[in-house]
């Protein structure tokens, strides 16, 4: 019984953490865009820190759908966001928009 409760707690905690925009950003985006969003990813992207949440969400959705290919980075970005659901995309966009 203790193992079941512990397993459920671990699963619930990891789900909460993955839903957090900052945690998702750190695991999916920071390696290219920098911890503060002020790095031009692979020397090609715009600085994403502080961009509007709605515009960022639209871009992320475009990359996920495969309909956006800014600076030839569509395939890389699609791979990065492919596993994120709409809620996670929105939370990441909100997190990035708050970066200064």
Biopython code that builds the backbone (N, CA, C, O; Angstrom):
import numpy as np
from Bio.PDB.StructureBuilder import StructureBuilder

atoms = [
    (1, "UNK", "N", (0.820, -1.195, 0.000)),
    (1, "UNK", "CA", (0.000, 0.000, 0.000)),
    (1, "UNK", "C", (0.865, 1.260, 0.000)),
    (1, "UNK", "O", (0.559, 2.228, -0.697)),
    (2, "UNK", "N", (1.939, 1.247, 0.778)),
    (2, "UNK", "CA", (2.820, 2.411, 0.827)),
    (2, "UNK", "C", (3.447, 2.670, -0.537)),
    (2, "UNK", "O", (3.614, 3.823, -0.933)),
    (3, "UNK", "N", (3.798, 1.598, -1.263)),
    (3, "UNK", "CA", (4.403, 1.759, -2.586)),
    (3, "UNK", "C", (3.420, 2.404, -3.558)),
    (3, "UNK", "O", (3.811, 3.238, -4.375)),
    (4, "UNK", "N", (2.166, 2.027, -3.473)),
    (4, "UNK", "CA", (1.153, 2.580, -4.361)),
    (4, "UNK", "C", (0.966, 4.066, -4.083)),
    (4, "UNK", "O", (0.912, 4.871, -5.013)),
    (5, "UNK", "N", (0.869, 4.431, -2.814)),
    (5, "UNK", "CA", (0.692, 5.833, -2.437)),
    (5, "UNK", "C", (1.912, 6.643, -2.863)),
    (5, "UNK", "O", (1.768, 7.733, -3.418)),
    (6, "UNK", "N", (3.104, 6.125, -2.611)),
    (6, "UNK", "CA", (4.333, 6.814, -2.995)),
    (6, "UNK", "C", (4.396, 6.996, -4.504)),
    (6, "UNK", "O", (4.730, 8.078, -4.986)),
    (7, "UNK", "N", (4.081, 5.950, -5.246)),
    (7, "UNK", "CA", (4.106, 6.031, -6.706)),
    (7, "UNK", "C", (3.116, 7.064, -7.222)),
    (7, "UNK", "O", (3.429, 7.819, -8.143)),
    (8, "UNK", "N", (1.944, 7.103, -6.647)),
    (8, "UNK", "CA", (0.929, 8.074, -7.047)),
    (8, "UNK", "C", (1.393, 9.495, -6.734)),
    (8, "UNK", "O", (1.171, 10.417, -7.518)),
    (9, "UNK", "N", (2.040, 9.661, -5.578)),
    (9, "UNK", "CA", (2.550, 10.977, -5.201)),
    (9, "UNK", "C", (3.647, 11.440, -6.151)),
    (9, "UNK", "O", (3.660, 12.601, -6.561)),
    (10, "UNK", "N", (4.560, 10.553, -6.503)),
    (10, "UNK", "CA", (5.636, 10.884, -7.440)),
    (10, "UNK", "C", (5.056, 11.252, -8.799)),
    (10, "UNK", "O", (5.481, 12.231, -9.413)),
    (11, "UNK", "N", (4.096, 10.479, -9.268)),
    (11, "UNK", "CA", (3.465, 10.747, -10.554)),
    (11, "UNK", "C", (2.730, 12.085, -10.542)),
    (11, "UNK", "O", (2.826, 12.849, -11.503)),
    (12, "UNK", "N", (2.012, 12.371, -9.485)),
    (12, "UNK", "CA", (1.286, 13.636, -9.386)),
    (12, "UNK", "C", (2.249, 14.819, -9.332)),
    (12, "UNK", "O", (2.017, 15.846, -9.970)),
    (13, "UNK", "N", (3.319, 14.670, -8.575)),
    (13, "UNK", "CA", (4.304, 15.740, -8.465)),
    (13, "UNK", "C", (4.979, 16.004, -9.799)),
    (13, "UNK", "O", (5.157, 17.162, -10.175)),
    (14, "UNK", "N", (5.356, 14.968, -10.520)),
    (14, "UNK", "CA", (6.013, 15.166, -11.809)),
    (14, "UNK", "C", (5.054, 15.788, -12.814)),
    (14, "UNK", "O", (5.484, 16.565, -13.667)),
    (15, "UNK", "N", (3.780, 15.471, -12.736)),
    (15, "UNK", "CA", (2.792, 16.078, -13.625)),
    (15, "UNK", "C", (2.653, 17.561, -13.346)),
    (15, "UNK", "O", (2.550, 18.365, -14.273)),
    (16, "UNK", "N", (2.649, 17.928, -12.074)),
    (16, "UNK", "CA", (2.551, 19.336, -11.702)),
    (16, "UNK", "C", (3.778, 20.087, -12.182)),
    (16, "UNK", "O", (3.658, 21.183, -12.731)),
    (17, "UNK", "N", (4.948, 19.517, -11.986)),
    (17, "UNK", "CA", (6.171, 20.183, -12.401)),
    (17, "UNK", "C", (6.226, 20.363, -13.912)),
    (17, "UNK", "O", (6.658, 21.415, -14.384)),
    (18, "UNK", "N", (5.805, 19.376, -14.673)),
    (18, "UNK", "CA", (5.852, 19.484, -16.125)),
    (18, "UNK", "C", (4.834, 20.491, -16.647)),
    (18, "UNK", "O", (5.004, 21.032, -17.740)),
    (19, "UNK", "N", (3.787, 20.746, -15.882)),
    (19, "UNK", "CA", (2.791, 21.713, -16.312)),
    (19, "UNK", "C", (3.273, 23.142, -16.075)),
    (19, "UNK", "O", (2.715, 24.082, -16.639)),
    (20, "UNK", "N", (4.281, 23.312, -15.265)),
    (20, "UNK", "CA", (4.806, 24.628, -14.935)),
    (20, "UNK", "C", (5.610, 25.179, -16.100)),
    (20, "UNK", "O", (6.515, 24.511, -16.601)),
    (21, "UNK", "N", (5.290, 26.382, -16.533)),
    (21, "UNK", "CA", (5.968, 26.987, -17.678)),
    (21, "UNK", "C", (7.462, 27.134, -17.501)),
    (21, "UNK", "O", (8.220, 26.927, -18.448)),
    (22, "UNK", "N", (7.901, 27.491, -16.297)),
    (22, "UNK", "CA", (9.336, 27.663, -16.050)),
    (22, "UNK", "C", (10.069, 26.332, -16.152)),
    (22, "UNK", "O", (11.148, 26.262, -16.741)),
    (23, "UNK", "N", (9.496, 25.286, -15.587)),
    (23, "UNK", "CA", (10.140, 23.975, -15.643)),
    (23, "UNK", "C", (10.196, 23.459, -17.079)),
    (23, "UNK", "O", (11.199, 22.885, -17.503)),
    (24, "UNK", "N", (9.124, 23.666, -17.814)),
    (24, "UNK", "CA", (9.101, 23.235, -19.208)),
    (24, "UNK", "C", (10.105, 24.038, -20.016)),
    (24, "UNK", "O", (10.826, 23.478, -20.842)),
    (25, "UNK", "N", (10.160, 25.343, -19.787)),
    (25, "UNK", "CA", (11.141, 26.179, -20.484)),
    (25, "UNK", "C", (12.556, 25.671, -20.202)),
    (25, "UNK", "O", (13.364, 25.517, -21.118)),
    (26, "UNK", "N", (12.842, 25.419, -18.943)),
    (26, "UNK", "CA", (14.190, 24.968, -18.578)),
    (26, "UNK", "C", (14.552, 23.639, -19.218)),
    (26, "UNK", "O", (15.710, 23.419, -19.573)),
    (27, "UNK", "N", (13.592, 22.762, -19.369)),
    (27, "UNK", "CA", (13.895, 21.447, -19.936)),
    (27, "UNK", "C", (13.852, 21.418, -21.463)),
    (27, "UNK", "O", (14.517, 20.590, -22.085)),
    (28, "UNK", "N", (13.081, 22.308, -22.066)),
    (28, "UNK", "CA", (12.889, 22.255, -23.520)),
    (28, "UNK", "C", (13.535, 23.402, -24.292)),
    (28, "UNK", "O", (13.868, 23.239, -25.466)),
    (29, "UNK", "N", (13.716, 24.548, -23.662)),
    (29, "UNK", "CA", (14.078, 25.759, -24.403)),
    (29, "UNK", "C", (15.417, 26.378, -24.013)),
    (29, "UNK", "O", (16.132, 26.914, -24.859)),
    (30, "UNK", "N", (15.744, 26.300, -22.739)),
    (30, "UNK", "CA", (16.898, 27.039, -22.215)),
    (30, "UNK", "C", (18.218, 26.644, -22.852)),
    (30, "UNK", "O", (19.125, 27.472, -22.942)),
    (31, "UNK", "N", (18.351, 25.409, -23.293)),
    (31, "UNK", "CA", (19.629, 24.987, -23.869)),
    (31, "UNK", "C", (19.964, 25.768, -25.141)),
    (31, "UNK", "O", (21.141, 25.951, -25.451)),
    (32, "UNK", "N", (18.973, 26.224, -25.868)),
    (32, "UNK", "CA", (19.224, 27.014, -27.087)),
    (32, "UNK", "C", (18.983, 28.509, -26.872)),
    (32, "UNK", "O", (19.748, 29.337, -27.365)),
    (33, "UNK", "N", (17.926, 28.854, -26.140)),
    (33, "UNK", "CA", (17.536, 30.250, -25.974)),
    (33, "UNK", "C", (18.141, 30.899, -24.734)),
    (33, "UNK", "O", (17.966, 32.098, -24.518)),
    (34, "UNK", "N", (18.852, 30.121, -23.917)),
    (34, "UNK", "CA", (19.473, 30.645, -22.707)),
    (34, "UNK", "C", (18.524, 30.654, -21.529)),
    (34, "UNK", "O", (17.304, 30.671, -21.697)),
    (35, "UNK", "N", (19.086, 30.643, -20.348)),
    (35, "UNK", "CA", (18.285, 30.605, -19.120)),
    (35, "UNK", "C", (17.368, 31.817, -18.993)),
    (35, "UNK", "O", (16.313, 31.732, -18.364)),
    (36, "UNK", "N", (17.760, 32.940, -19.584)),
    (36, "UNK", "CA", (16.960, 34.157, -19.484)),
    (36, "UNK", "C", (16.266, 34.532, -20.795)),
    (36, "UNK", "O", (15.674, 35.607, -20.889)),
    (37, "UNK", "N", (16.329, 33.660, -21.807)),
    (37, "UNK", "CA", (15.672, 33.920, -23.089)),
    (37, "UNK", "C", (16.335, 34.982, -23.938)),
    (37, "UNK", "O", (15.737, 35.485, -24.890)),
    (38, "UNK", "N", (17.575, 35.330, -23.598)),
    (38, "UNK", "CA", (18.251, 36.415, -24.301)),
    (38, "UNK", "C", (19.383, 35.931, -25.197)),
    (38, "UNK", "O", (20.283, 36.698, -25.538)),
    (39, "UNK", "N", (19.337, 34.665, -25.577)),
    (39, "UNK", "CA", (20.333, 34.105, -26.485)),
    (39, "UNK", "C", (19.673, 33.844, -27.836)),
    (39, "UNK", "O", (18.586, 33.270, -27.905)),
    (40, "UNK", "N", (20.330, 34.264, -28.894)),
    (40, "UNK", "CA", (19.843, 33.948, -30.240)),
    (40, "UNK", "C", (20.133, 32.465, -30.478)),
    (40, "UNK", "O", (21.287, 32.079, -30.663)),
    (41, "UNK", "N", (19.110, 31.654, -30.475)),
    (41, "UNK", "CA", (19.273, 30.201, -30.597)),
    (41, "UNK", "C", (20.023, 29.855, -31.872)),
    (41, "UNK", "O", (19.633, 30.256, -32.969)),
    (42, "UNK", "N", (21.098, 29.108, -31.711)),
    (42, "UNK", "CA", (21.962, 28.698, -32.813)),
    (42, "UNK", "C", (22.399, 29.889, -33.663)),
    (42, "UNK", "O", (22.703, 29.740, -34.847)),
    (43, "UNK", "N", (22.426, 31.066, -33.049)),
    (43, "UNK", "CA", (22.829, 32.277, -33.743)),
    (43, "UNK", "C", (21.831, 32.756, -34.781)),
    (43, "UNK", "O", (22.145, 33.639, -35.579)),
    (44, "UNK", "N", (20.632, 32.188, -34.784)),
    (44, "UNK", "CA", (19.657, 32.498, -35.830)),
    (44, "UNK", "C", (18.378, 33.166, -35.334)),
    (44, "UNK", "O", (17.797, 33.982, -36.050)),
    (45, "UNK", "N", (17.936, 32.842, -34.145)),
    (45, "UNK", "CA", (16.613, 33.309, -33.723)),
    (45, "UNK", "C", (16.659, 34.714, -33.155)),
    (45, "UNK", "O", (17.716, 35.245, -32.814)),
    (46, "UNK", "N", (15.479, 35.294, -33.067)),
    (46, "UNK", "CA", (15.323, 36.561, -32.362)),
    (46, "UNK", "C", (15.436, 36.280, -30.865)),
    (46, "UNK", "O", (15.285, 35.139, -30.428)),
    (47, "UNK", "N", (15.696, 37.304, -30.100)),
    (47, "UNK", "CA", (15.671, 37.187, -28.644)),
    (47, "UNK", "C", (14.203, 37.027, -28.253)),
    (47, "UNK", "O", (13.363, 37.838, -28.641)),
    (48, "UNK", "N", (13.898, 35.983, -27.488)),
    (48, "UNK", "CA", (12.495, 35.704, -27.185)),
    (48, "UNK", "C", (12.019, 36.317, -25.876)),
    (48, "UNK", "O", (10.814, 36.476, -25.681)),
    (49, "UNK", "N", (12.931, 36.666, -24.976)),
    (49, "UNK", "CA", (12.549, 37.227, -23.680)),
    (49, "UNK", "C", (11.691, 38.465, -23.869)),
    (49, "UNK", "O", (12.041, 39.368, -24.630)),
    (50, "UNK", "N", (10.565, 38.500, -23.168)),
    (50, "UNK", "CA", (9.708, 39.670, -23.177)),
    (50, "UNK", "C", (8.769, 39.815, -24.350)),
    (50, "UNK", "O", (7.992, 40.769, -24.392)),
    (51, "UNK", "N", (8.811, 38.893, -25.315)),
    (51, "UNK", "CA", (7.840, 38.962, -26.411)),
    (51, "UNK", "C", (6.448, 38.719, -25.835)),
    (51, "UNK", "O", (6.314, 38.092, -24.783)),
    (52, "UNK", "N", (5.439, 39.197, -26.499)),
    (52, "UNK", "CA", (4.068, 39.038, -26.028)),
    (52, "UNK", "C", (3.632, 37.582, -25.961)),
    (52, "UNK", "O", (3.977, 36.778, -26.828)),
    (53, "UNK", "N", (2.886, 37.259, -24.943)),
    (53, "UNK", "CA", (2.436, 35.882, -24.717)),
    (53, "UNK", "C", (1.609, 35.339, -25.881)),
    (53, "UNK", "O", (1.815, 34.204, -26.310)),
    (54, "UNK", "N", (0.676, 36.141, -26.391)),
    (54, "UNK", "CA", (-0.190, 35.684, -27.487)),
    (54, "UNK", "C", (0.623, 35.413, -28.748)),
    (54, "UNK", "O", (0.398, 34.416, -29.434)),
    (55, "UNK", "N", (1.565, 36.297, -29.049)),
    (55, "UNK", "CA", (2.404, 36.113, -30.245)),
    (55, "UNK", "C", (3.300, 34.881, -30.087)),
    (55, "UNK", "O", (3.476, 34.111, -31.031)),
    (56, "UNK", "N", (3.856, 34.702, -28.904)),
    (56, "UNK", "CA", (4.688, 33.523, -28.650)),
    (56, "UNK", "C", (3.884, 32.242, -28.777)),
    (56, "UNK", "O", (4.342, 31.272, -29.381)),
    (57, "UNK", "N", (2.682, 32.236, -28.206)),
    (57, "UNK", "CA", (1.834, 31.047, -28.287)),
    (57, "UNK", "C", (1.522, 30.716, -29.739)),
    (57, "UNK", "O", (1.574, 29.550, -30.131)),
    (58, "UNK", "N", (1.201, 31.716, -30.534)),
    (58, "UNK", "CA", (0.901, 31.494, -31.950)),
    (58, "UNK", "C", (2.108, 30.889, -32.671)),
    (58, "UNK", "O", (1.955, 29.982, -33.489)),
    (59, "UNK", "N", (3.306, 31.392, -32.367)),
    (59, "UNK", "CA", (4.518, 30.841, -32.973)),
    (59, "UNK", "C", (4.742, 29.401, -32.535)),
    (59, "UNK", "O", (5.037, 28.540, -33.365)),
    (60, "UNK", "N", (4.606, 29.130, -31.243)),
    (60, "UNK", "CA", (4.809, 27.767, -30.750)),
    (60, "UNK", "C", (3.818, 26.803, -31.385)),
    (60, "UNK", "O", (4.182, 25.684, -31.748)),
    (61, "UNK", "N", (2.570, 27.228, -31.520)),
    (61, "UNK", "CA", (1.560, 26.384, -32.166)),
    (61, "UNK", "C", (1.900, 26.152, -33.632)),
    (61, "UNK", "O", (1.689, 25.058, -34.155)),
    (62, "UNK", "N", (2.424, 27.176, -34.295)),
    (62, "UNK", "CA", (2.836, 27.033, -35.690)),
    (62, "UNK", "C", (3.988, 26.049, -35.836)),
    (62, "UNK", "O", (3.997, 25.222, -36.747)),
    (63, "UNK", "N", (4.954, 26.143, -34.937)),
    (63, "UNK", "CA", (6.068, 25.189, -34.977)),
    (63, "UNK", "C", (5.561, 23.768, -34.734)),
    (63, "UNK", "O", (5.970, 22.833, -35.422)),
    (64, "UNK", "N", (4.671, 23.610, -33.754)),
    (64, "UNK", "CA", (4.139, 22.275, -33.449)),
    (64, "UNK", "C", (3.366, 21.703, -34.643)),
    (64, "UNK", "O", (3.463, 20.511, -34.935)),
    (65, "UNK", "N", (2.614, 22.541, -35.316)),
    (65, "UNK", "CA", (1.821, 22.092, -36.473)),
    (65, "UNK", "C", (2.681, 21.881, -37.712)),
    (65, "UNK", "O", (2.243, 21.260, -38.681)),
    (66, "UNK", "N", (3.903, 22.398, -37.678)),
    (66, "UNK", "CA", (4.779, 22.272, -38.841)),
    (66, "UNK", "C", (4.508, 23.318, -39.904)),
    (66, "UNK", "O", (4.941, 23.167, -41.046)),
    (67, "UNK", "N", (3.797, 24.380, -39.542)),
    (67, "UNK", "CA", (3.450, 25.420, -40.511)),
    (67, "UNK", "C", (4.335, 26.654, -40.406)),
    (67, "UNK", "O", (4.192, 27.587, -41.196)),
    (68, "UNK", "N", (5.254, 26.670, -39.434)),
    (68, "UNK", "CA", (6.154, 27.798, -39.252)),
    (68, "UNK", "C", (7.591, 27.318, -39.379)),
    (68, "UNK", "O", (7.975, 26.307, -38.791)),
    (69, "UNK", "N", (8.382, 28.055, -40.156)),
    (69, "UNK", "CA", (9.779, 27.676, -40.382)),
    (69, "UNK", "C", (10.659, 28.923, -40.404)),
    (69, "UNK", "O", (11.339, 29.195, -41.394)),
    (70, "UNK", "N", (10.641, 29.669, -39.321)),
    (70, "UNK", "CA", (11.417, 30.894, -39.230)),
    (70, "UNK", "C", (12.909, 30.580, -39.222)),
    (70, "UNK", "O", (13.374, 29.753, -38.437)),
    (71, "UNK", "N", (13.644, 31.236, -40.089)),
    (71, "UNK", "CA", (15.098, 31.075, -40.188)),
    (71, "UNK", "C", (15.528, 29.613, -40.386)),
    (71, "UNK", "O", (16.623, 29.219, -39.983)),
    (72, "UNK", "N", (14.665, 28.829, -40.999)),
    (72, "UNK", "CA", (14.999, 27.430, -41.254)),
    (72, "UNK", "C", (15.006, 26.544, -40.018)),
    (72, "UNK", "O", (15.542, 25.437, -40.046)),
    (73, "UNK", "N", (14.413, 27.029, -38.935)),
    (73, "UNK", "CA", (14.441, 26.295, -37.676)),
    (73, "UNK", "C", (13.141, 25.529, -37.389)),
    (73, "UNK", "O", (12.940, 25.042, -36.277)),
    (74, "UNK", "N", (12.282, 25.425, -38.370)),
    (74, "UNK", "CA", (10.994, 24.770, -38.169)),
    (74, "UNK", "C", (11.105, 23.339, -37.675)),
    (74, "UNK", "O", (10.387, 22.950, -36.754)),
    (75, "UNK", "N", (11.983, 22.556, -38.264)),
    (75, "UNK", "CA", (12.109, 21.147, -37.870)),
    (75, "UNK", "C", (12.664, 21.010, -36.457)),
    (75, "UNK", "O", (12.211, 20.165, -35.685)),
    (76, "UNK", "N", (13.640, 21.839, -36.126)),
    (76, "UNK", "CA", (14.222, 21.795, -34.781)),
    (76, "UNK", "C", (13.172, 22.185, -33.745)),
    (76, "UNK", "O", (13.017, 21.520, -32.721)),
    (77, "UNK", "N", (12.454, 23.272, -34.026)),
    (77, "UNK", "CA", (11.430, 23.725, -33.089)),
    (77, "UNK", "C", (10.267, 22.739, -33.003)),
    (77, "UNK", "O", (9.722, 22.518, -31.922)),
    (78, "UNK", "N", (9.891, 22.156, -34.115)),
    (78, "UNK", "CA", (8.803, 21.171, -34.080)),
    (78, "UNK", "C", (9.181, 20.012, -33.171)),
    (78, "UNK", "O", (8.359, 19.540, -32.385)),
    (79, "UNK", "N", (10.416, 19.556, -33.275)),
    (79, "UNK", "CA", (10.880, 18.486, -32.395)),
    (79, "UNK", "C", (10.869, 18.890, -30.934)),
    (79, "UNK", "O", (10.611, 18.066, -30.056)),
    (80, "UNK", "N", (11.149, 20.154, -30.674)),
    (80, "UNK", "CA", (11.196, 20.636, -29.294)),
    (80, "UNK", "C", (9.815, 20.742, -28.664)),
    (80, "UNK", "O", (9.664, 20.508, -27.464)),
    (81, "UNK", "N", (8.810, 21.089, -29.451)),
    (81, "UNK", "CA", (7.478, 21.323, -28.881)),
    (81, "UNK", "C", (6.479, 20.207, -29.180)),
    (81, "UNK", "O", (5.333, 20.271, -28.737)),
    (82, "UNK", "N", (6.896, 19.199, -29.914)),
    (82, "UNK", "CA", (5.970, 18.143, -30.359)),
    (82, "UNK", "C", (5.214, 17.463, -29.224)),
    (82, "UNK", "O", (4.054, 17.091, -29.398)),
    (83, "UNK", "N", (5.841, 17.296, -28.081)),
    (83, "UNK", "CA", (5.208, 16.566, -26.978)),
    (83, "UNK", "C", (4.434, 17.468, -26.027)),
    (83, "UNK", "O", (3.840, 16.982, -25.064)),
    (84, "UNK", "N", (4.432, 18.767, -26.279)),
    (84, "UNK", "CA", (3.741, 19.691, -25.386)),
    (84, "UNK", "C", (2.289, 19.862, -25.806)),
    (84, "UNK", "O", (1.990, 20.024, -26.989)),
    (85, "UNK", "N", (1.389, 19.826, -24.829)),
    (85, "UNK", "CA", (-0.022, 20.060, -25.132)),
    (85, "UNK", "C", (-0.297, 21.567, -25.122)),
    (85, "UNK", "O", (0.595, 22.366, -24.838)),
    (86, "UNK", "N", (-1.525, 21.943, -25.431)),
    (86, "UNK", "CA", (-1.880, 23.359, -25.532)),
    (86, "UNK", "C", (-1.641, 24.107, -24.216)),
    (86, "UNK", "O", (-1.187, 25.250, -24.221)),
    (87, "UNK", "N", (-1.947, 23.462, -23.109)),
    (87, "UNK", "CA", (-1.751, 24.095, -21.802)),
    (87, "UNK", "C", (-0.272, 24.363, -21.564)),
    (87, "UNK", "O", (0.092, 25.454, -21.125)),
    (88, "UNK", "N", (0.572, 23.405, -21.842)),
    (88, "UNK", "CA", (2.016, 23.575, -21.644)),
    (88, "UNK", "C", (2.563, 24.660, -22.567)),
    (88, "UNK", "O", (3.393, 25.467, -22.147)),
    (89, "UNK", "N", (2.108, 24.688, -23.817)),
    (89, "UNK", "CA", (2.545, 25.734, -24.745)),
    (89, "UNK", "C", (2.163, 27.114, -24.215)),
    (89, "UNK", "O", (2.962, 28.049, -24.269)),
    (90, "UNK", "N", (0.956, 27.234, -23.710)),
    (90, "UNK", "CA", (0.486, 28.499, -23.163)),
    (90, "UNK", "C", (1.304, 28.912, -21.945)),
    (90, "UNK", "O", (1.656, 30.083, -21.797)),
    (91, "UNK", "N", (1.604, 27.959, -21.081)),
    (91, "UNK", "CA", (2.377, 28.263, -19.880)),
    (91, "UNK", "C", (3.803, 28.670, -20.229)),
    (91, "UNK", "O", (4.362, 29.565, -19.593)),
    (92, "UNK", "N", (4.395, 28.030, -21.222)),
    (92, "UNK", "CA", (5.742, 28.403, -21.658)),
    (92, "UNK", "C", (5.720, 29.814, -22.260)),
    (92, "UNK", "O", (6.598, 30.627, -21.974)),
    (93, "UNK", "N", (4.726, 30.093, -23.082)),
    (93, "UNK", "CA", (4.610, 31.416, -23.693)),
    (93, "UNK", "C", (4.464, 32.495, -22.617)),
    (93, "UNK", "O", (5.086, 33.553, -22.705)),
    (94, "UNK", "N", (3.656, 32.226, -21.622)),
    (94, "UNK", "CA", (3.480, 33.179, -20.525)),
    (94, "UNK", "C", (4.786, 33.379, -19.767)),
    (94, "UNK", "O", (5.152, 34.506, -19.434)),
    (95, "UNK", "N", (5.479, 32.291, -19.500)),
    (95, "UNK", "CA", (6.765, 32.375, -18.784)),
    (95, "UNK", "C", (7.773, 33.222, -19.575)),
    (95, "UNK", "O", (8.424, 34.099, -19.007)),
    (96, "UNK", "N", (7.896, 32.967, -20.853)),
    (96, "UNK", "CA", (8.842, 33.710, -21.683)),
    (96, "UNK", "C", (8.473, 35.193, -21.735)),
    (96, "UNK", "O", (9.346, 36.061, -21.699)),
    (97, "UNK", "N", (7.175, 35.472, -21.819)),
    (97, "UNK", "CA", (6.736, 36.869, -21.922)),
    (97, "UNK", "C", (7.083, 37.670, -20.667)),
    (97, "UNK", "O", (7.190, 38.895, -20.722)),
    (98, "UNK", "N", (7.256, 36.989, -19.550)),
    (98, "UNK", "CA", (7.572, 37.658, -18.284)),
    (98, "UNK", "C", (9.070, 37.814, -18.064)),
    (98, "UNK", "O", (9.487, 38.467, -17.107)),
    (99, "UNK", "N", (9.886, 37.224, -18.936)),
    (99, "UNK", "CA", (11.337, 37.350, -18.811)),
    (99, "UNK", "C", (11.745, 38.770, -19.193)),
    (99, "UNK", "O", (11.227, 39.333, -20.157)),
    (100, "UNK", "N", (12.653, 39.330, -18.452)),
    (100, "UNK", "CA", (13.118, 40.700, -18.739)),
    (100, "UNK", "C", (14.602, 40.711, -18.974)),
    (100, "UNK", "O", (15.179, 41.768, -19.230)),
]
sb = StructureBuilder()
sb.init_structure("model")
sb.init_model(0)
sb.init_chain("A")
sb.init_seg("    ")
for serial, (resi, resn, name, xyz) in enumerate(atoms, 1):
    if name == "N":
        sb.init_residue(resn, " ", resi, " ")
    sb.init_atom(name, np.array(xyz, "f"), 0.0, 1.0, " ", f" {name:<3s}", serial, name[0])
structure = sb.get_structure()
